[in-house]
Amino acid sequence: MLDTISRHRLYGLAAEIRAVEEGHNARVLPDGSILVKAESNPGSYRVFIRRVADGVLWFACTCRSGQYRTSLPVPCKHAALAARRLEREGLARWEDGGWRLRERAQVRGARLLLARTVQRRPVPVAAAMADAA
């Protein structure tokens, strides 16, 4: 009998196989989510990185499976395909039965977050007035 972790790993792989066989494709959106569409069926779903726990990526999806399988790191075939897209982009890797964020991606993420703190600093009123003139 398989333990829970082994079943979760196998589910993630099976979900990915189904997504590929059904002709789904994944496209990264400007907000960091991933749009997953099927070429044969109308409609699309958005996949988000829900969290990172112990280096493992946990995904969320707007599909029904994604809504009720929140106890799984990869809740549906759309999330599995999104994870594979992250791998192609060099941001994640399949390791020990889960999708892990690569170190390079962690560094890039930290740099982007740090850069946003500089952009959010208030501009002194005198400097803003001088720039406007």
Residue, then its C-alpha position, 0 to 999 in steps of 0.5 A: m500500500l502506498d503512503t500519502i506522500s507517494r500517492h500525492r507524488l503519483y497524482g501530480l505526475a498523472a495530472e501532468i500526463r492528462a494535461v499534455e494528452e488533452g492538448h493544454n498549454a501554459r502561458v505566463l501572465p504579467d502578474g506572475s500567474i499562469l494561464v492554462k488553456a486547452e486547444s480543443n476545449p473553450g475556457s481557461y484556468r489561472v494557476f498561482i503559486r500559493r506558497v512555498a513550504d520546505g522548498v516545495l511549491w504549492f499551487a492554486c488553480t481556479c478550476r473545481s479541482g483546484q478549489y477542493r484539493t487544497s491539501l495537495p501541492v499540485p491540485c489539478k492537471h492545470a497546476a501540473l502543467a504550470a509547474r512544468r512551465l516553471e521548469r522550462e523557464g529554469l525556475a523550478r525542478w522536479e525533485d523528491g516527488g515535488w516541485r522545488l524552487r531553484e536557488r536562482a529563482q529564489v535569489r531573483g525573487a528576493r532581488l525583485l522584492l527588495a527593488r520594490t521597497v525602493q520604488r515605494r519610498p515616498v518622494p519628498v514634496a520639494a523634490a516632487m515639485a521641482d521635477a514637475a516644473 
